[in-house]
Amino acid sequence: NVTSWGNFDLTQHQEASGKSLEYFDEANKEKYLPHVIEPSCGVDRLFLALLVSAYAEDEVGGEKRTFLRFSPAIAPIKVAVFPLVKNNEEVMAKAREIFAKLQKRYNVAFDVAGAIGRRYRRMDEAGTPFCVTVDFDTLEDDSVTVRDRDTTEQVRMPIADLYNHLGQAIDGF
């Protein structure tokens, strides 16, 4: 979107300041007051457009949910890692290990505060497309639960497959 103001703005500034804002064109030996064209596309407008288009509401389990449906490629936080409990050092260590590996490629959040459902909701509101939960079963079978923000579906998968799965979902390869 482009707005053409003509020379209205400069005329008003010229009259208010008492100073000439005319331009002298050497080639034509003429003075004129330039016309102003204002492109109305800046970072703030683009960011607002992204937020507005990503804003979504739905209902999950009878509860209203507000979230940002960013494309995974532009989501500010790509993945969140949640240890199911914070008082088990083995679960915490495995979660930190996964977090550290994912952090080499993506902007990743690590959250241990509150119930798992509340953590999911916080990441939904931030637009995080995937949450990875490390639980007691992870210690036994080396698999994690991956939750999709848009569908809220949870899939259990081996940690060995996690990185390829996220790479495909976020980067397309």
C-alpha positions as CSV (number, residue, x, y, z in Angstrom):
1,N,0.0,0.0,0.0
2,V,1.4,3.4,-1.0
3,T,0.0,6.8,-0.1
4,S,0.6,9.7,-2.4
5,W,0.4,13.0,-0.5
6,G,1.3,15.2,-3.4
7,N,3.0,18.3,-2.1
8,F,0.5,19.0,0.6
9,D,2.8,18.1,3.6
10,L,5.7,20.1,2.3
11,T,3.5,23.0,1.5
12,Q,2.2,23.0,5.1
13,H,5.7,22.7,6.6
14,Q,6.9,25.5,4.3
15,E,4.1,27.9,5.4
16,A,4.5,27.1,9.1
17,S,8.3,27.5,9.1
18,G,8.5,30.4,6.7
19,K,11.4,28.6,4.9
20,S,11.4,27.6,1.3
21,L,11.4,23.8,0.8
22,E,11.5,24.1,-2.9
23,Y,14.0,22.2,-5.0
24,F,16.0,23.8,-7.8
25,D,16.3,21.6,-10.8
26,E,19.6,22.6,-12.5
27,A,18.8,20.8,-15.8
28,N,15.5,22.6,-16.3
29,K,16.4,25.8,-14.4
30,E,13.2,25.5,-12.4
31,K,12.1,25.5,-8.8
32,Y,9.4,23.1,-7.6
33,L,8.1,21.7,-4.3
34,P,8.6,17.9,-4.4
35,H,5.7,15.5,-4.0
36,V,5.8,13.0,-1.2
37,I,5.0,9.3,-1.6
38,E,4.8,7.4,1.6
39,P,5.1,3.6,1.5
40,S,3.0,2.2,4.3
41,C,5.0,-1.0,4.6
42,G,7.4,-1.1,7.5
43,V,8.6,-3.6,10.0
44,D,5.9,-2.6,12.5
45,R,3.1,-3.1,10.0
46,L,4.5,-6.4,8.8
47,F,4.8,-7.6,12.4
48,L,1.2,-6.6,13.1
49,A,0.1,-8.4,10.0
50,L,1.9,-11.5,11.1
51,L,0.4,-11.4,14.6
52,V,-3.1,-10.7,13.3
53,S,-3.0,-13.5,10.7
54,A,-1.5,-16.0,13.3
55,Y,-4.0,-15.2,16.1
56,A,-6.3,-18.1,16.6
57,E,-8.9,-19.4,19.1
58,D,-10.4,-22.8,19.5
59,E,-11.7,-25.2,22.1
60,V,-9.8,-28.1,23.6
61,G,-11.4,-30.3,26.1
62,G,-14.2,-27.8,26.7
63,E,-11.7,-25.0,27.4
64,K,-11.2,-22.0,25.1
65,R,-7.6,-21.8,23.9
66,T,-5.9,-18.7,22.4
67,F,-2.8,-19.3,20.4
68,L,-0.6,-18.0,17.7
69,R,-0.6,-20.2,14.6
70,F,2.7,-19.2,13.2
71,S,4.2,-21.2,10.4
72,P,6.9,-23.3,12.1
73,A,9.5,-21.6,9.8
74,I,8.8,-18.2,11.3
75,A,7.8,-19.1,14.8
76,P,10.0,-17.2,17.3
77,I,10.4,-20.3,19.4
78,K,10.5,-23.5,17.4
79,V,10.4,-26.1,20.1
80,A,9.8,-26.3,23.9
81,V,11.3,-29.1,26.0
82,F,9.5,-30.1,29.1
83,P,10.7,-32.6,31.7
84,L,7.5,-34.1,33.1
85,V,8.8,-33.6,36.7
86,K,11.6,-31.3,38.0
87,N,12.4,-33.4,41.1
88,N,13.9,-36.4,39.2
89,E,17.5,-35.8,38.2
90,E,17.5,-38.5,35.5
91,V,14.5,-37.0,33.8
92,M,15.9,-33.5,34.1
93,A,19.3,-34.6,32.7
94,K,17.7,-36.3,29.7
95,A,15.6,-33.2,29.0
96,R,18.6,-30.9,29.3
97,E,20.5,-33.2,26.8
98,I,17.7,-32.9,24.3
99,F,17.4,-29.2,24.8
100,A,21.1,-28.7,24.3
101,K,21.1,-30.6,21.0
102,L,18.0,-28.8,19.7
103,Q,19.4,-25.5,20.7
104,K,22.3,-25.9,18.2
105,R,19.7,-25.6,15.4
106,Y,16.7,-23.8,16.8
107,N,15.5,-21.3,19.3
108,V,14.2,-23.6,22.0
109,A,12.4,-23.0,25.3
110,F,12.9,-25.1,28.5
111,D,10.1,-25.0,31.0
112,V,9.6,-26.8,34.3
113,A,7.1,-24.5,36.0
114,G,3.6,-25.8,36.7
115,A,1.5,-28.6,35.3
116,I,2.2,-29.9,31.9
117,G,-1.1,-28.6,30.5
118,R,-0.3,-25.1,31.6
119,R,3.1,-25.3,30.0
120,Y,1.5,-26.4,26.7
121,R,-0.9,-23.4,26.9
122,R,2.0,-21.0,27.5
123,M,3.8,-22.3,24.5
124,D,0.6,-22.2,22.4
125,E,0.2,-18.5,23.3
126,A,3.8,-17.9,22.3
127,G,3.2,-19.6,18.9
128,T,5.6,-22.5,19.6
129,P,4.7,-25.2,17.1
130,F,6.1,-28.3,19.0
131,C,6.6,-29.3,22.6
132,V,8.7,-32.3,23.5
133,T,8.0,-34.0,26.9
134,V,10.5,-36.1,28.6
135,D,9.0,-38.5,31.2
136,F,9.7,-41.7,33.1
137,D,9.1,-43.8,30.0
138,T,11.9,-41.9,28.3
139,L,14.4,-43.4,30.7
140,E,13.2,-46.9,29.8
141,D,12.6,-46.7,26.0
142,D,14.5,-43.6,24.9
143,S,11.4,-42.1,23.4
144,V,9.6,-38.7,24.0
145,T,6.2,-37.3,23.4
146,V,5.9,-34.6,20.7
147,R,2.9,-32.4,20.8
148,D,1.7,-30.4,17.8
149,R,0.4,-26.9,18.7
150,D,-2.2,-26.7,15.9
151,T,-3.8,-30.1,16.4
152,T,-2.8,-30.7,20.0
153,E,-2.1,-34.3,19.0
154,Q,0.6,-36.1,20.9
155,V,2.9,-38.7,19.2
156,R,5.4,-40.9,21.0
157,M,8.6,-41.3,19.0
158,P,12.2,-42.4,19.6
159,I,14.6,-39.6,20.4
160,A,16.7,-40.9,17.4
161,D,13.8,-39.9,15.1
162,L,13.0,-36.6,16.9
163,Y,15.6,-34.5,15.2
164,N,14.6,-35.6,11.6
165,H,10.9,-35.2,12.5
166,L,11.4,-31.6,13.7
167,G,13.7,-30.8,10.8
168,Q,11.1,-31.9,8.3
169,A,8.3,-30.1,10.1
170,I,10.1,-26.9,10.7
171,D,12.6,-26.6,7.8
172,G,11.0,-28.9,5.2
173,F,14.0,-31.2,5.0
